[in-house]
Amino acid sequence: MYRRRSRAQLVGFTLGSLALGIASGRLQAAEAGPTEHVQVVGQAASIDNALKEQRSADSIKSVVHADGVAQLPDQNVAEAVQRLPGVSVERDQGEGRFVTVRGLAPDLNSVTINGTLVPAPESGRRAVALDVLPAELVQSLSVIKTLTPDMDANSLGGTIDVESLSAFDHKGLFYTGSSEASYDKNTRQTSPKFSGAASNRFSLGDGIDNFGVAAALSWQKRDFGSDNVETGGDWDGARLQSFEQRDYDISRERTGGGLNFDYKPDDVSKYYLRTLYSRFKDDEVRTTNAFEFADAQRAGETGDAEGTRKLKARTETQEIQSYVFGGERMMGLWTLSGQAGYSESSEDSPGHIAGATFVGNDDFAGTGFYDRDKPRPIVGSSFYDTSNFTLDKVDWEKQYTKDTEKNVRLDLARDYDFKGYASQFKFGGKVSRRDKSNDLEVWKYEDFDDQGFSDQQLNLSQFQKGNIDYRLGHFGSGISPGAVKGLIGSLDAASAYDPAESRANDFKINEDINAGYFMNTLDVDKWRFIAGLRYEGTEMDAKGTGVRDGAFEPNDTKRRYHHWLPGLHARYQIDKSTQLRAAWTKTVVRPTFGQLAPGFVIDDDEATFGNPNLKPLESSNLDLGIEHFMGRAGTVSAFVFYKDIQNFVYNTDLAGTGQWASFSEANTFANGDKAKLYGLELAYSQKLDWLPSPWDGLLLGANATLSRSDASINGFDQSTGTNRKRDIDLPSQSKTVGNVMLGWENDTLSLRLSANYKSAYLYELAAIGDKDHDQYVDAQTFVDFSARYSLTKNLKVSFEAQNLTDQPYFVYSGHRAYNGQYEEYGPTYKVGLTFTHF
């Protein structure tokens, strides 16, 4: 058809489906070659372009291309990349956010925009939430799973590389604009979205269009919500100690823009400037009903319980800026390339209600619950009477986090002949400077009656607003954030300021990395070999403040370490449509900033602290695989991978050991000994254009990743007074991840039905001797449908339905029968109109 949102390299089937794909090999593959910049139209064309790039790459990678409308097939980058083999996403409020690659957690992967690292807006993380990036600003996404020596070695699972628009992606003047309305069934709210992109090429001499300008803009505001019930794992066997009902009212606004320049003065040189700005504003109001039983209860039992009503209301704005300037020039047998990049991420949470707590005036008799996986309260009408609750305390916070990364790199390559075989020697270096800071300020307002407030003024009835629509049962009235702000606004902020909690969470961490490498590429008959060595030297300086029994102590930790990282890649062309790949690499990931944070709090016999002396995670990686290409948009592949990981990081309690022998709690982070991750990655896609009409419009696709992990942790078990060792799966590692897609298209109509599956995974570890309280995220399957119809060559109408099966988010404690958290979002429906000139 005229144009179509591209679909990621398609989706996971079973081995039987793969066998069918191979059996249909009468579709002949074209010779692999470099990807040309052509207008992409339709699902099949988009997939075909992605496969061409994947096929000719020196690394093992998966690619998804935007189509001619400059749009990916999903609402944000994270949800688009999850369609690729070996990739899954962690969701927040039903939206894809953080990317997991081959079972390795988001903080163990890296994100680059136009080849330069993207720092993380969130204070404690390295992982970048990809829902911050609107899909309209992206031309292509690549997940690079084996790193060559000329690439940063800062990922264990893979590097997600985002390429923004270029004027040379189109032959001439191109522009597009679209509008969309989405309907959230859970909240019954409708939200708008607008986007546009344009590019053109101009002549700066010799009558050749050698200068290009591309620009894109996107704006979306989405109003929605979710309903939640959670225990946090507060179970004693089959008895429950406490649980909460939560209602979320959310508004998210995404704004993005990009302006890119390309200059190609001749056939041997090119220069570019890439800019990207993204802003993500998240307004959230969370209202909570909390129940704490006097004695832990089984389902159906009743007794006395404390009741609490709570409110949290905050606005959080994340911004990402990326600027990359670079160029390349060929000088005979030599090729010189260089790049300078600056990226900045920030998260700003202005003064907000971090928690307002209203406590019940008396215990609520005859209170219990039923349904262990989705606990629902058994409680009398007195709990829903706001006059029975009094304001007890208000926590007020503001926080600002900033993360910047500056880098300069230079590469020099020389082509040469080695005994009649084409070869290239390449070497270069990179200098990067990263600075991350966190500033948290906390105020705690309490003892209101001592400040002259009457019981009536503090009664919840003075703060209530309309009843909350809650799909998981009866909830009662909401709480007005404005009324809470109005009350504490009349109080002395200085006397409520909490310097201990504020200063203990502040830090500044500088991370300087100096890198150099050399590598050699050799083509011998049907073989291509790449061998090389990368060096990365790291200097870290972490500054923070500790609080020991109310006294402040500065903490400044400096560290220096080095890594030598060899890599070997091989590709063998069996025939024109089939190739083998193999790679052995070594990579390294530094611990997260939250794990390295130098602040600490020691209060009597309890301690909480980061660990700036953690060792980096190191991994030796082996990949083997085969790819077979079948005509247009057709491929079948299988890869096995193995990772030997040293120094993985986990949370632990050191109480009862060493210097913490007299403590009841000493929570921090530690390095594990070793972990192993291994698996099988399968992928298949095909356009069935040899079938008679109308079946020749069918598209099939599938991928599946099957993985296993082995790891162990050590800790002191206070219940037995002994040191213990426990075997675990790696956190965030699902044993099965897969996609299935059925599509159909002709010149005017395009249809797609897709499903994404992710099996259960370990979310949070309990104490060393308490594996029954480990938290797991249950398996999820998301089903989506889209339809697009071309009214004219330039005008298209679309319909999309997401989360058709109303898939919930379910965390369980040890066993699926015991709730940790349950959350529902409901389906979302969209209609849109797009105009394009090309």
CORQUI-V851982 format. One record per residue. N is the residue number from 1. RES is the residue in one small letter. SS is DSSP state (H for helix, E for strand, - for the rest). Layout:
n=N res=RES ss=SS
n=N res=RES ss=SS
This chain:
n=1 res=m ss=-
n=2 res=y ss=-
n=3 res=r ss=-
n=4 res=r ss=-
n=5 res=r ss=-
n=6 res=s ss=E
n=7 res=r ss=-
n=8 res=a ss=-
n=9 res=q ss=-
n=10 res=l ss=-
n=11 res=v ss=-
n=12 res=g ss=-
n=13 res=f ss=-
n=14 res=t ss=-
n=15 res=l ss=H
n=16 res=g ss=H
n=17 res=s ss=H
n=18 res=l ss=H
n=19 res=a ss=H
n=20 res=l ss=H
n=21 res=g ss=H
n=22 res=i ss=H
n=23 res=a ss=H
n=24 res=s ss=-
n=25 res=g ss=-
n=26 res=r ss=-
n=27 res=l ss=-
n=28 res=q ss=-
n=29 res=a ss=-
n=30 res=a ss=-
n=31 res=e ss=-
n=32 res=a ss=-
n=33 res=g ss=-
n=34 res=p ss=-
n=35 res=t ss=-
n=36 res=e ss=-
n=37 res=h ss=-
n=38 res=v ss=-
n=39 res=q ss=-
n=40 res=v ss=-
n=41 res=v ss=-
n=42 res=g ss=H
n=43 res=q ss=H
n=44 res=a ss=H
n=45 res=a ss=H
n=46 res=s ss=H
n=47 res=i ss=H
n=48 res=d ss=H
n=49 res=n ss=H
n=50 res=a ss=H
n=51 res=l ss=H
n=52 res=k ss=H
n=53 res=e ss=H
n=54 res=q ss=H
n=55 res=r ss=H
n=56 res=s ss=H
n=57 res=a ss=-
n=58 res=d ss=-
n=59 res=s ss=-
n=60 res=i ss=-
n=61 res=k ss=E
n=62 res=s ss=E
n=63 res=v ss=E
n=64 res=v ss=E
n=65 res=h ss=E
n=66 res=a ss=-
n=67 res=d ss=-
n=68 res=g ss=-
n=69 res=v ss=-
n=70 res=a ss=-
n=71 res=q ss=-
n=72 res=l ss=E
n=73 res=p ss=-
n=74 res=d ss=-
n=75 res=q ss=-
n=76 res=n ss=E
n=77 res=v ss=H
n=78 res=a ss=H
n=79 res=e ss=H
n=80 res=a ss=H
n=81 res=v ss=H
n=82 res=q ss=-
n=83 res=r ss=-
n=84 res=l ss=-
n=85 res=p ss=-
n=86 res=g ss=-
n=87 res=v ss=E
n=88 res=s ss=E
n=89 res=v ss=E
n=90 res=e ss=E
n=91 res=r ss=E
n=92 res=d ss=E
n=93 res=q ss=-
n=94 res=g ss=-
n=95 res=e ss=E
n=96 res=g ss=E
n=97 res=r ss=E
n=98 res=f ss=E
n=99 res=v ss=E
n=100 res=t ss=E
n=101 res=v ss=E
n=102 res=r ss=-
n=103 res=g ss=-
n=104 res=l ss=E
n=105 res=a ss=-
n=106 res=p ss=H
n=107 res=d ss=H
n=108 res=l ss=H
n=109 res=n ss=-
n=110 res=s ss=E
n=111 res=v ss=E
n=112 res=t ss=E
n=113 res=i ss=E
n=114 res=n ss=-
n=115 res=g ss=-
n=116 res=t ss=E
n=117 res=l ss=E
n=118 res=v ss=-
n=119 res=p ss=-
n=120 res=a ss=-
n=121 res=p ss=-
n=122 res=e ss=-
n=123 res=s ss=-
n=124 res=g ss=-
n=125 res=r ss=-
n=126 res=r ss=-
n=127 res=a ss=-
n=128 res=v ss=-
n=129 res=a ss=-
n=130 res=l ss=H
n=131 res=d ss=H
n=132 res=v ss=H
n=133 res=l ss=-
n=134 res=p ss=E
n=135 res=a ss=H
n=136 res=e ss=H
n=137 res=l ss=H
n=138 res=v ss=E
n=139 res=q ss=E
n=140 res=s ss=E
n=141 res=l ss=E
n=142 res=s ss=E
n=143 res=v ss=E
n=144 res=i ss=E
n=145 res=k ss=-
n=146 res=t ss=-
n=147 res=l ss=-
n=148 res=t ss=-
n=149 res=p ss=-
n=150 res=d ss=-
n=151 res=m ss=-
n=152 res=d ss=-
n=153 res=a ss=-
n=154 res=n ss=-
n=155 res=s ss=-
n=156 res=l ss=-
n=157 res=g ss=-
n=158 res=g ss=-
n=159 res=t ss=E
n=160 res=i ss=E
n=161 res=d ss=E
n=162 res=v ss=E
n=163 res=e ss=E
n=164 res=s ss=E
n=165 res=l ss=-
n=166 res=s ss=-
n=167 res=a ss=H
n=168 res=f ss=H
n=169 res=d ss=H
n=170 res=h ss=-
n=171 res=k ss=-
n=172 res=g ss=-
n=173 res=l ss=-
n=174 res=f ss=E
n=175 res=y ss=E
n=176 res=t ss=E
n=177 res=g ss=E
n=178 res=s ss=E
n=179 res=s ss=E
n=180 res=e ss=E
n=181 res=a ss=E
n=182 res=s ss=E
n=183 res=y ss=E
n=184 res=d ss=E
n=185 res=k ss=-
n=186 res=n ss=-
n=187 res=t ss=-
n=188 res=r ss=-
n=189 res=q ss=E
n=190 res=t ss=E
n=191 res=s ss=E
n=192 res=p ss=E
n=193 res=k ss=E
n=194 res=f ss=E
n=195 res=s ss=E
n=196 res=g ss=E
n=197 res=a ss=E
n=198 res=a ss=E
n=199 res=s ss=E
n=200 res=n ss=E
n=201 res=r ss=E
n=202 res=f ss=E
n=203 res=s ss=E
n=204 res=l ss=-
n=205 res=g ss=-
n=206 res=d ss=-
n=207 res=g ss=-
n=208 res=i ss=-
n=209 res=d ss=E
n=210 res=n ss=E
n=211 res=f ss=E
n=212 res=g ss=E
n=213 res=v ss=E
n=214 res=a ss=E
n=215 res=a ss=E
n=216 res=a ss=E
n=217 res=l ss=E
n=218 res=s ss=E
n=219 res=w ss=E
n=220 res=q ss=E
n=221 res=k ss=E
n=222 res=r ss=E
n=223 res=d ss=E
n=224 res=f ss=E
n=225 res=g ss=E
n=226 res=s ss=E
n=227 res=d ss=E
n=228 res=n ss=E
n=229 res=v ss=E
n=230 res=e ss=E
n=231 res=t ss=-
n=232 res=g ss=-
n=233 res=g ss=-
n=234 res=d ss=-
n=235 res=w ss=E
n=236 res=d ss=E
n=237 res=g ss=-
n=238 res=a ss=-
n=239 res=r ss=E
n=240 res=l ss=E
n=241 res=q ss=E
n=242 res=s ss=E
n=243 res=f ss=E
n=244 res=e ss=E
n=245 res=q ss=E
n=246 res=r ss=E
n=247 res=d ss=E
n=248 res=y ss=E
n=249 res=d ss=E
n=250 res=i ss=E
n=251 res=s ss=E
n=252 res=r ss=E
n=253 res=e ss=E
n=254 res=r ss=E
n=255 res=t ss=E
n=256 res=g ss=E
n=257 res=g ss=E
n=258 res=g ss=E
n=259 res=l ss=E
n=260 res=n ss=E
n=261 res=f ss=E
n=262 res=d ss=E
n=263 res=y ss=E
n=264 res=k ss=E
n=265 res=p ss=E
n=266 res=d ss=E
n=267 res=d ss=-
n=268 res=v ss=-
n=269 res=s ss=E
n=270 res=k ss=E
n=271 res=y ss=E
n=272 res=y ss=E
n=273 res=l ss=E
n=274 res=r ss=E
n=275 res=t ss=E
n=276 res=l ss=E
n=277 res=y ss=E
n=278 res=s ss=E
n=279 res=r ss=E
n=280 res=f ss=E
n=281 res=k ss=E
n=282 res=d ss=E
n=283 res=d ss=E
n=284 res=e ss=E
n=285 res=v ss=E
n=286 res=r ss=E
n=287 res=t ss=E
n=288 res=t ss=E
n=289 res=n ss=E
n=290 res=a ss=E
n=291 res=f ss=E
n=292 res=e ss=E
n=293 res=f ss=E
n=294 res=a ss=E
n=295 res=d ss=E
n=296 res=a ss=E
n=297 res=q ss=E
n=298 res=r ss=-
n=299 res=a ss=-
n=300 res=g ss=-
n=301 res=e ss=-
n=302 res=t ss=E
n=303 res=g ss=E
n=304 res=d ss=E
n=305 res=a ss=E
n=306 res=e ss=E
n=307 res=g ss=E
n=308 res=t ss=E
n=309 res=r ss=E
n=310 res=k ss=E
n=311 res=l ss=E
n=312 res=k ss=E
n=313 res=a ss=E
n=314 res=r ss=E
n=315 res=t ss=E
n=316 res=e ss=E
n=317 res=t ss=E
n=318 res=q ss=E
n=319 res=e ss=E
n=320 res=i ss=E
n=321 res=q ss=E
n=322 res=s ss=E
n=323 res=y ss=E
n=324 res=v ss=E
n=325 res=f ss=E
n=326 res=g ss=E
n=327 res=g ss=E
n=328 res=e ss=E
n=329 res=r ss=E
n=330 res=m ss=E
n=331 res=m ss=E
n=332 res=g ss=-
n=333 res=l ss=-
n=334 res=w ss=E
n=335 res=t ss=E
n=336 res=l ss=E
n=337 res=s ss=E
n=338 res=g ss=E
n=339 res=q ss=E
n=340 res=a ss=E
n=341 res=g ss=E
n=342 res=y ss=E
n=343 res=s ss=E
n=344 res=e ss=E
n=345 res=s ss=E
n=346 res=s ss=E
n=347 res=e ss=E
n=348 res=d ss=E
n=349 res=s ss=E
n=350 res=p ss=E
n=351 res=g ss=E
n=352 res=h ss=E
n=353 res=i ss=E
n=354 res=a ss=E
n=355 res=g ss=E
n=356 res=a ss=E
n=357 res=t ss=E
n=358 res=f ss=E
n=359 res=v ss=E
n=360 res=g ss=E
n=361 res=n ss=-
n=362 res=d ss=-
n=363 res=d ss=-
n=364 res=f ss=E
n=365 res=a ss=E
n=366 res=g ss=E
n=367 res=t ss=E
n=368 res=g ss=E
n=369 res=f ss=E
n=370 res=y ss=E
n=371 res=d ss=-
n=372 res=r ss=-
n=373 res=d ss=-
n=374 res=k ss=-
n=375 res=p ss=-
n=376 res=r ss=E
n=377 res=p ss=E
n=378 res=i ss=E
n=379 res=v ss=-
n=380 res=g ss=-
n=381 res=s ss=H
n=382 res=s ss=H
n=383 res=f ss=H
n=384 res=y ss=H
n=385 res=d ss=-
n=386 res=t ss=H
n=387 res=s ss=H
n=388 res=n ss=H
n=389 res=f ss=E
n=390 res=t ss=E
n=391 res=l ss=E
n=392 res=d ss=E
n=393 res=k ss=E
n=394 res=v ss=E
n=395 res=d ss=E
n=396 res=w ss=E
n=397 res=e ss=E
n=398 res=k ss=E
n=399 res=q ss=E
n=400 res=y ss=E
n=401 res=t ss=E
n=402 res=k ss=E
n=403 res=d ss=E
n=404 res=t ss=E
n=405 res=e ss=E
n=406 res=k ss=E
n=407 res=n ss=E
n=408 res=v ss=E
n=409 res=r ss=E
n=410 res=l ss=E
n=411 res=d ss=E
n=412 res=l ss=E
n=413 res=a ss=E
n=414 res=r ss=E
n=415 res=d ss=E
n=416 res=y ss=E
n=417 res=d ss=E
n=418 res=f ss=E
n=419 res=k ss=-
n=420 res=g ss=-
n=421 res=y ss=E
n=422 res=a ss=E
n=423 res=s ss=E
n=424 res=q ss=E
n=425 res=f ss=E
n=426 res=k ss=E
n=427 res=f ss=E
n=428 res=g ss=E
n=429 res=g ss=E
n=430 res=k ss=E
n=431 res=v ss=E
n=432 res=s ss=E
n=433 res=r ss=E
n=434 res=r ss=E
n=435 res=d ss=E
n=436 res=k ss=E
n=437 res=s ss=E
n=438 res=n ss=E
n=439 res=d ss=E
n=440 res=l ss=E
n=441 res=e ss=E
n=442 res=v ss=E
n=443 res=w ss=E
n=444 res=k ss=E
n=445 res=y ss=E
n=446 res=e ss=E
n=447 res=d ss=-
n=448 res=f ss=H
n=449 res=d ss=H
n=450 res=d ss=H
n=451 res=q ss=H
n=452 res=g ss=-
n=453 res=f ss=-
n=454 res=s ss=-
n=455 res=d ss=H
n=456 res=q ss=H
n=457 res=q ss=H
n=458 res=l ss=H
n=459 res=n ss=E
n=460 res=l ss=H
n=461 res=s ss=H
n=462 res=q ss=H
n=463 res=f ss=-
n=464 res=q ss=E
n=465 res=k ss=E
n=466 res=g ss=E
n=467 res=n ss=E
n=468 res=i ss=-
n=469 res=d ss=-
n=470 res=y ss=-
n=471 res=r ss=-
n=472 res=l ss=-
n=473 res=g ss=-
n=474 res=h ss=-
n=475 res=f ss=-
n=476 res=g ss=-
n=477 res=s ss=E
n=478 res=g ss=E
n=479 res=i ss=E
n=480 res=s ss=-
n=481 res=p ss=H
n=482 res=g ss=H
n=483 res=a ss=H
n=484 res=v ss=H
n=485 res=k ss=H
n=486 res=g ss=H
n=487 res=l ss=H
n=488 res=i ss=H
n=489 res=g ss=-
n=490 res=s ss=-
n=491 res=l ss=-
n=492 res=d ss=-
n=493 res=a ss=H
n=494 res=a ss=H
n=495 res=s ss=H
n=496 res=a ss=H
n=497 res=y ss=E
n=498 res=d ss=-
n=499 res=p ss=H
n=500 res=a ss=H
n=501 res=e ss=H
n=502 res=s ss=H
n=503 res=r ss=H
n=504 res=a ss=H
n=505 res=n ss=-
n=506 res=d ss=-
n=507 res=f ss=E
n=508 res=k ss=E
n=509 res=i ss=E
n=510 res=n ss=E
n=511 res=e ss=E
n=512 res=d ss=E
n=513 res=i ss=E
n=514 res=n ss=E
n=515 res=a ss=E
n=516 res=g ss=E
n=517 res=y ss=E
n=518 res=f ss=E
n=519 res=m ss=E
n=520 res=n ss=E
n=521 res=t ss=E
n=522 res=l ss=E
n=523 res=d ss=E
n=524 res=v ss=E
n=525 res=d ss=-
n=526 res=k ss=-
n=527 res=w ss=E
n=528 res=r ss=E
n=529 res=f ss=E
n=530 res=i ss=E
n=531 res=a ss=E
n=532 res=g ss=E
n=533 res=l ss=E
n=534 res=r ss=E
n=535 res=y ss=E
n=536 res=e ss=E
n=537 res=g ss=E
n=538 res=t ss=E
n=539 res=e ss=E
n=540 res=m ss=E
n=541 res=d ss=E
n=542 res=a ss=E
n=543 res=k ss=E
n=544 res=g ss=E
n=545 res=t ss=E
n=546 res=g ss=E
n=547 res=v ss=E
n=548 res=r ss=E
n=549 res=d ss=-
n=550 res=g ss=-
n=551 res=a ss=E
n=552 res=f ss=E
n=553 res=e ss=E
n=554 res=p ss=E
n=555 res=n ss=E
n=556 res=d ss=E
n=557 res=t ss=E
n=558 res=k ss=E
n=559 res=r ss=E
n=560 res=r ss=E
n=561 res=y ss=E
n=562 res=h ss=E
n=563 res=h ss=E
n=564 res=w ss=E
n=565 res=l ss=E
n=566 res=p ss=E
n=567 res=g ss=E
n=568 res=l ss=E
n=569 res=h ss=E
n=570 res=a ss=E
n=571 res=r ss=E
n=572 res=y ss=E
n=573 res=q ss=E
n=574 res=i ss=E
n=575 res=d ss=E
n=576 res=k ss=-
n=577 res=s ss=-
n=578 res=t ss=E
n=579 res=q ss=E
n=580 res=l ss=E
n=581 res=r ss=E
n=582 res=a ss=E
n=583 res=a ss=E
n=584 res=w ss=E
n=585 res=t ss=E
n=586 res=k ss=E
n=587 res=t ss=E
n=588 res=v ss=E
n=589 res=v ss=E
n=590 res=r ss=-
n=591 res=p ss=-
n=592 res=t ss=-
n=593 res=f ss=H
n=594 res=g ss=H
n=595 res=q ss=H
n=596 res=l ss=H
n=597 res=a ss=-
n=598 res=p ss=-
n=599 res=g ss=-
n=600 res=f ss=E
n=601 res=v ss=E
n=602 res=i ss=E
n=603 res=d ss=E
n=604 res=d ss=-
n=605 res=d ss=-
n=606 res=e ss=E
n=607 res=a ss=E
n=608 res=t ss=E
n=609 res=f ss=E
n=610 res=g ss=-
n=611 res=n ss=-
n=612 res=p ss=-
n=613 res=n ss=-
n=614 res=l ss=-
n=615 res=k ss=-
n=616 res=p ss=-
n=617 res=l ss=E
n=618 res=e ss=E
n=619 res=s ss=E
n=620 res=s ss=E
n=621 res=n ss=E
n=622 res=l ss=E
n=623 res=d ss=E
n=624 res=l ss=E
n=625 res=g ss=E
n=626 res=i ss=E
n=627 res=e ss=E
n=628 res=h ss=E
n=629 res=f ss=E
n=630 res=m ss=-
n=631 res=g ss=-
n=632 res=r ss=-
n=633 res=a ss=-
n=634 res=g ss=-
n=635 res=t ss=E
n=636 res=v ss=E
n=637 res=s ss=E
n=638 res=a ss=E
n=639 res=f ss=E
n=640 res=v ss=E
n=641 res=f ss=E
n=642 res=y ss=E
n=643 res=k ss=E
n=644 res=d ss=E
n=645 res=i ss=E
n=646 res=q ss=E
n=647 res=n ss=-
n=648 res=f ss=-
n=649 res=v ss=E
n=650 res=y ss=E
n=651 res=n ss=E
n=652 res=t ss=E
n=653 res=d ss=E
n=654 res=l ss=-
n=655 res=a ss=-
n=656 res=g ss=-
n=657 res=t ss=-
n=658 res=g ss=H
n=659 res=q ss=H
n=660 res=w ss=H
n=661 res=a ss=-
n=662 res=s ss=-
n=663 res=f ss=-
n=664 res=s ss=-
n=665 res=e ss=E
n=666 res=a ss=E
n=667 res=n ss=E
n=668 res=t ss=E
n=669 res=f ss=E
n=670 res=a ss=E
n=671 res=n ss=E
n=672 res=g ss=-
n=673 res=d ss=-
n=674 res=k ss=E
n=675 res=a ss=E
n=676 res=k ss=E
n=677 res=l ss=E
n=678 res=y ss=E
n=679 res=g ss=E
n=680 res=l ss=E
n=681 res=e ss=E
n=682 res=l ss=E
n=683 res=a ss=E
n=684 res=y ss=E
n=685 res=s ss=E
n=686 res=q ss=E
n=687 res=k ss=E
n=688 res=l ss=-
n=689 res=d ss=-
n=690 res=w ss=-
n=691 res=l ss=-
n=692 res=p ss=-
n=693 res=s ss=-
n=694 res=p ss=-
n=695 res=w ss=H
n=696 res=d ss=H
n=697 res=g ss=H
n=698 res=l ss=E
n=699 res=l ss=E
n=700 res=l ss=E
n=701 res=g ss=E
n=702 res=a ss=E
n=703 res=n ss=E
n=704 res=a ss=E
n=705 res=t ss=E
n=706 res=l ss=E
n=707 res=s ss=E
n=708 res=r ss=E
n=709 res=s ss=E
n=710 res=d ss=E
n=711 res=a ss=E
n=712 res=s ss=E
n=713 res=i ss=E
n=714 res=n ss=E
n=715 res=g ss=E
n=716 res=f ss=E
n=717 res=d ss=E
n=718 res=q ss=-
n=719 res=s ss=-
n=720 res=t ss=-
n=721 res=g ss=-
n=722 res=t ss=E
n=723 res=n ss=E
n=724 res=r ss=E
n=725 res=k ss=E
n=726 res=r ss=E
n=727 res=d ss=E
n=728 res=i ss=E
n=729 res=d ss=-
n=730 res=l ss=-
n=731 res=p ss=-
n=732 res=s ss=-
n=733 res=q ss=-
n=734 res=s ss=-
n=735 res=k ss=-
n=736 res=t ss=E
n=737 res=v ss=E
n=738 res=g ss=E
n=739 res=n ss=E
n=740 res=v ss=E
n=741 res=m ss=E
n=742 res=l ss=E
n=743 res=g ss=E
n=744 res=w ss=E
n=745 res=e ss=E
n=746 res=n ss=-
n=747 res=d ss=-
n=748 res=t ss=-
n=749 res=l ss=E
n=750 res=s ss=E
n=751 res=l ss=E
n=752 res=r ss=E
n=753 res=l ss=E
n=754 res=s ss=E
n=755 res=a ss=E
n=756 res=n ss=E
n=757 res=y ss=E
n=758 res=k ss=E
n=759 res=s ss=-
n=760 res=a ss=-
n=761 res=y ss=E
n=762 res=l ss=E
n=763 res=y ss=E
n=764 res=e ss=E
n=765 res=l ss=-
n=766 res=a ss=-
n=767 res=a ss=-
n=768 res=i ss=-
n=769 res=g ss=-
n=770 res=d ss=-
n=771 res=k ss=H
n=772 res=d ss=H
n=773 res=h ss=H
n=774 res=d ss=-
n=775 res=q ss=E
n=776 res=y ss=E
n=777 res=v ss=E
n=778 res=d ss=-
n=779 res=a ss=-
n=780 res=q ss=E
n=781 res=t ss=E
n=782 res=f ss=E
n=783 res=v ss=E
n=784 res=d ss=E
n=785 res=f ss=E
n=786 res=s ss=E
n=787 res=a ss=E
n=788 res=r ss=E
n=789 res=y ss=E
n=790 res=s ss=E
n=791 res=l ss=-
n=792 res=t ss=-
n=793 res=k ss=-
n=794 res=n ss=-
n=795 res=l ss=E
n=796 res=k ss=E
n=797 res=v ss=E
n=798 res=s ss=E
n=799 res=f ss=E
n=800 res=e ss=E
n=801 res=a ss=E
n=802 res=q ss=E
n=803 res=n ss=-
n=804 res=l ss=-
n=805 res=t ss=-
n=806 res=d ss=-
n=807 res=q ss=-
n=808 res=p ss=-
n=809 res=y ss=E
n=810 res=f ss=E
n=811 res=v ss=E
n=812 res=y ss=E
n=813 res=s ss=E
n=814 res=g ss=-
n=815 res=h ss=-
n=816 res=r ss=-
n=817 res=a ss=-
n=818 res=y ss=-
n=819 res=n ss=E
n=820 res=g ss=E
n=821 res=q ss=E
n=822 res=y ss=E
n=823 res=e ss=E
n=824 res=e ss=E
n=825 res=y ss=-
n=826 res=g ss=-
n=827 res=p ss=-
n=828 res=t ss=E
n=829 res=y ss=E
n=830 res=k ss=E
n=831 res=v ss=E
n=832 res=g ss=E
n=833 res=l ss=E
n=834 res=t ss=E
n=835 res=f ss=E
n=836 res=t ss=E
n=837 res=h ss=E
n=838 res=f ss=-
